[in-house]
């Protein structure tokens, strides 16, 4: 495993675009740590975001994983470019000549995806812990390390997306086209959502509630639901509009965990099958 990872990080080391995208990712995460200083005026409340309690433990675990999850596209581009560029640079063929099997080639990409997912999760953990220690009103150990299921959910959603990007890179062989394929699939899921919502409304059924747990991107996004309506001042306004009947499940659902892990396996399996049949 170490040998395969060394090969992948050697390629990363000499990829300028990959290093630039990684730096951008880290800079944005650091900038997000200063959002507590932003002044807001919501529902009669006037003050900084930190005064709203959004950096309190354990709420910070939910908020940070949700916000940073939108940045995974930067790391995804790194994976796509590293994978697709191996065809144009003929490094895949060279790896085979050097003695690697096609199975080891895919495993090296999988190990890279797992490592990047773990590293991003660790970055979010450290950033959230620092934010919470500076701004949280609750610093008891039991509270700090409670409700941390959003961190493994963050890891699983990123791993699934990175495996999808790997599959796209292997399938299409060009970075731009692979990213285009990912974008087209995202639009496809939006169309499915729109059609399902229309059918549900017209025929009074609930098809979308089933389909959303099957689609890869949608299922991964459901692992961490939006956290903003958990803020008491916002939730209070919503409850007034809904006459006190506002109830939402913010937890990590097992079905989305299973679906995301299943898609991760399928993307890696399909990538291996494509590479095995393809003449490099």
Secondary structure, DSSP 4 states (H G I P E B T S, - for coil): -HHHHHHHHHHHHT-HHHHHHHHHHHHHHHHHTTGGG-EEEETTEEEEGGGGTTTSTTHHHHHHHHHHGGGHHHHHHHHHHHHHHHHHTTHHHHHHHTT--HHHHHHHHHHHHHHHHHHHHHHHHHHHHHHHHHH-S---HHHHTSS-HHHHHHHHHHHHHHHHHHHHHHHH-SHHHHHHHHHHHHHHHHHHHHHHHHHHHHHT---HHHHTTTSHHHHHHTTS---GGGSHHHHHHHHHHTTT------S--HHHHHHHHHHHHHHHHHHHHHHHHS--
